[in-house]
Amino acid sequence: MLTPITILVLIILFVLVKTFVVVPMRENVVVERLGKFRAVLPPGFHFLIPFFDRIAYRHDMREQVIDVSGQSCITRDNIQVEVDGLVYLQVLDPEQASYGIEDYRRAGINLAQTTMRAEIGKLTLGQSFSEREVLNETIVEEIDKASDPWGIKVLRYELRNITPSSNVIHTLEKQMEAEREKRAEITRASAEKEATINISEGERQEEINLSEGEKQRRINVAKGRAEAISIIAEATAEGTRLIAAAVQKEGGSAALEMQLVEEYIETVSQIATEASVSVVPLELARVKGFFDGLSKVTDGITLEKGRA
């Protein structure tokens, strides 16, 4: 049985517990007096009036992370995807967080899910993957507007997973395989085209080089012939000039005639020896004149020797 002293001690302890409260650093405490809001107690040591004041709510003032479970969403191109994410929020006004909404955490989750479905429905599947940052910012703005009366601040939202259905994944895999094959065909075609161009350019350059070489060879041959003709012409001219000079001298004409006679006799003798037919002069008069001329040349040479 409880003694009166024990009962008194218990009453004193109960009063002390109801009178003194220590608020941790991470929390704020909402106190009600006779059922009405009285104050928000910051971290520290505080006094309460027993049986009049009571702690109604405790709020964690740190940044909180809320897991938003996966939701089935339909994209703008009618593809079903499973989307989940994380909401980061913080209590700024404990009074509004206590009396402005029944459960701000559950309300934040439901609002994030609703906003997420609405925003995903505005994008195609490809855009939902490529524009995650824009989608996160849009969801944060929408949630923050709706949660402002609740005394909380949505700091950021992160899409964690966007998972299409198995049929969509299979279709996308086929599409990506076809796209890879298409790129491979384009690459091979480009390589073959480049190789053909290089070969044709090489053949064209080879033809140009051959034609340039042939052109240069013909130029060189023509230059050689021209130089040969020039040299022969100069030699002939020089020989003619020397002969003309020799003829102008005393006895030059006779010497020239004698030289021509010797060459004629030598040529006729060579023809008669090598030819398979008999060579007979057609005009005997010319033969007689030839010998007369020969005798004159001989007499002229004799007189020249006598004079000498």
Buried (B, 14 or more C-beta within 10 A) or exposed (E): EEEEEEEEEEEEEEEEEBEEBEBEEEBBBBBBBEEEBBEBBEBEEBEBEBEEBBBBBBBEBEEBEBEBEBBEBEBEEEBBBEBBBBBBBEBBBBBBBBBBBEEBBEBBBEBBBBBBBEBBEEBBBEBBBEBBEEBBEBBBEBBBEBBBEBBBBBBBBBBEEBBBEEEBEEEBEEEEEEEEEEEEEEEEEEEEEEEEEEEEEEEEEEEEEEEEEEEEEEEEEEEEEEEEEEEEEEEEEEEEEEEEEBBEEEBBBBBBBBEEBEEEEEEEEEEEEEEEEEEEEEEEEEEEEBEEEBEEBEEBBEEEEEEE
